[in-house]
Amino acid sequence: MSDFTLLPNGMKLPSHKQASTTRPIATAALPAQLQLALAGSQCCVEPGQRVLKYQLLARPDNALGLAVHAPTSGHIHAIAPYPQALPGTPLQTALLLHSDGQDEAQPLAPPPDRAGQSRLELAIFLQDMGVTGQHGPLLPLSWAASDAPLELLIINGMESEPYISADDMLMREQASELVAAIQLLQQRLRPTRLVLVIRHDKPAAISALRTAAAGQTWQIEVREAPYPADDAPLLTRLLGGTAETTLCLPVAGVHAAGQAMQHGLPCISRIVTLSGAVEHAQNIRALLGSPARELLALATPHPYSAGIIHGGGLRGFTLADDSVAIHQHSNGLLAAAPRPSSSVAAAQPCVRCGDCATICPSQLQPQELYWHCQTQDLMQAQDWGLTDCSQCGLCSAVCPSQLPLLDSFRNSSLQLQADQQQQQAADSARQRHHFRQFRQERDKQEKAQRLAERAAQQAAKLAQTPSAHPASAAKPEPSAADKQAAIAAAMARASQRQQHHQGQTATAATAEQDARAAAIAANRQAAIDAAMARAAARKAAQDAAKAGADSSPSAAGPTPAPEPAPDKQELIRTSMARAAAQKAAQAAPPAPTTMDDDKKALIAAAMARAAARKAERDDGEQET
Amino acid sequence: MTLTPLMRLGPDLTSRNRQQLLALLPALLVLLWQQGIAALLTLLLSSLCALLADALGQGLRAQPILPCLRQGEALLSAVLLTLLLPQAGLVLGGSVAVAILLLRQLFGGNGQSLFHPVAGALLLAALYLSPSPAPANPGLCLATVAGALWLSWRGIIRWQAPLSLLLVVLISLPIGSGWLLGQPALWLLAGWVMTDGCSTPVTPQGRMIYGQTTGMILVSVAALGQPSSAGLLLASILLLLSAAVPLLDALTLQAKRRM
């Protein structure tokens, strides 16, 4: 076993794992306070409340969220935003739990009957137990809800990240529990092929697992692959699976899933490698939410060490605030050694050496990608393979100009994810809105129909009562006809106004000042007329609808449709004549250019308006 | 925000330049042994001019001076030019200074210039020197080749462009390109100028095309025309082809299309 692996361009990648694998996994002391992030979960306790170990503190509220359980007993001190152990240490809502030192546990609920569990039930159970995978719950809910066949189940024990040996130590010390967990998963998920794949640099873990898994039907495969061998898509390709039919689960998650399925134990701790510039590099089992600085202190950092790196030697990032707490993905905490002063210099411009492109395991062009990420051009960045970037950090490590390539890619992918989520939210909101509009439209139609039916029934009733007031039944008909005439007249008026207005604007440039004033007046008048016409038309349309509803049953009924009253006929005739006359009058001068024409048009309009008003008033009097 | 990874796998810029300088050491020793004190004076003069010009440029651009000088780009150019034109003296000093100011600092310093200052300085110096075919110098050639091979083994320089050039020259031996192989200028420019990322394409294919095109133009002029200074010829071809680098990049770099 060598201490380094060769990379594609001949560079050596030191593994730095030896130091932390000499001691057995220790258990961290109970911290005074724990800070548990609530990303994707809904808090179900209140500040001040006393909670017991294993008690549920937060329920998942989306497909990627995880349940949070109390790692120890104590009081909820606060629920507030705290910096998180993520790149850039962003603030996120978290629970602050003050431990009371008693570590009093609530009785564990027995795990549900395994025989009755479907794939989806198992995935939700693991989500409720807080068992995490690469992103979100160990078994992705969207996968579990689909009926995609599972041809290859990979248990990922590659762990190629420099310095990190958490999975290695877990496989060495908890081999039998791990084997039991894998066996349970095999029974539940029934994959066509199940492979536990381990990197060749973990001989102790390999032999421990081989012993524990004697007689099992699944395989243990030892692979010699360069960094980043633990990247799920690369591993899937390496083992000949396809992305759709393969599931790749981390060893730590599988172990936690086994504990949950066998004993109903929620996931409240994980194994963390403490290494870097420390005296006693080791692995510890730490409660989730323990402060990073307290944990690293267990390994006695060198006095000259500067800051904490969260994660491994390549993917890791420095913590701006070392009081942050560890989370489900914190596989390592490294004490950073200060850099020699010559290499502290700020990033230099790219000299196009091409080393990043040579070393990139995803065959990307990091220098181009970096350019687009720096200019925030996410579309171009996607074109250059941002989504294919496994964020292994090799490009940053080889860049002679020390450009922050990994940070840039990480930020841009986060932004891309946020954008996509926003887009999805907007899409679903739009769909909801459309759905609501459709429902409102449907409600309106139903209401109109109901009204029409009721009116029809009433009309039918009236028609059946033997002609007590024949005029009352006859009334709606003529008034409706009159209204229709009014509509016609108003429409004619409006169209003339429009013509008039168009003619006016065509000659406005050459007209005199007063002519322009008249045109403005006419224009305003036309607008008012049009509005009135619209209102009249709306009213007329409503009346007509009512009348239509009234008339249709009466036509079918025994009584024949009554003749319109003579006075009404008279009115209709006059209004129609008026409209025709106006039309003719307006059509004659196609583009009034002089003051006289304008005035005439204005007068005519005013007269027509007055006539229409009068007709309407007459109408109203007759109806009452 | 400093989120640099803990591990560094490759040398930084300063270290790369130091290794390139170190690789020139055997050739420099051979030169000093052959030409004595005159070459040493040229070396000192050109180095001084290069450093002063670089410092002046950085100062004019209001950039930190010392870190840039310490990085050694200017010094590398001066040493290369001393090896190319050891007897030029003052003319060389002047052209180094002008080339660094015009081709390096005016473009914005490190990593920004498309044209290599060494090639530019060679052309400048040729304005004042009578172009005469330099005699073959097998000793200097061997020392240079050794240095270039070491750099290539260290992974500091990429082999695609120089090897493509060399292949074209070797294939054209029957038409009389053999004398080129005895010219130290060919090896120096191939090993230290054609491998500079800024003035060459960034993809392996692009570098091969670049090297082959250089070789073809070089051979056709050198073998078919009258023999002249190989260094001058190659430098002008490299400057010419540097202008085609963006085109070669665009042709050989392909974005992964989204699904």
Interface residues (C-beta under 8 A of the other chain):
Chain A: L7 N9 G10 M11 K12 L13 P14 P87 G88 P162 Y163 G276 I309 G313 L314 R315 G316 F317 T318 A320 L334 A336 A337 S342 S343 A345 Q348 P349 C350 V351 R352 C353 G354 D355 A357 I359 L364 Q365 Q367 E368 Q380 Q382 D383 W384 G385 T387 D388 G393 L394 S396 A397 V398 C399 P400 S401 Q402 P404 L406 D407
Chain B: M1 T2 L3 T4 P5 L6 M7 R8 L9 G10 P11 D12 L13 T14 S15 R16 P67 G108 G109 N110 G111 Q112 G155 R158 D196 G197 C198 T200 V202 T203 P204 L253 A255 K256 R257 R258
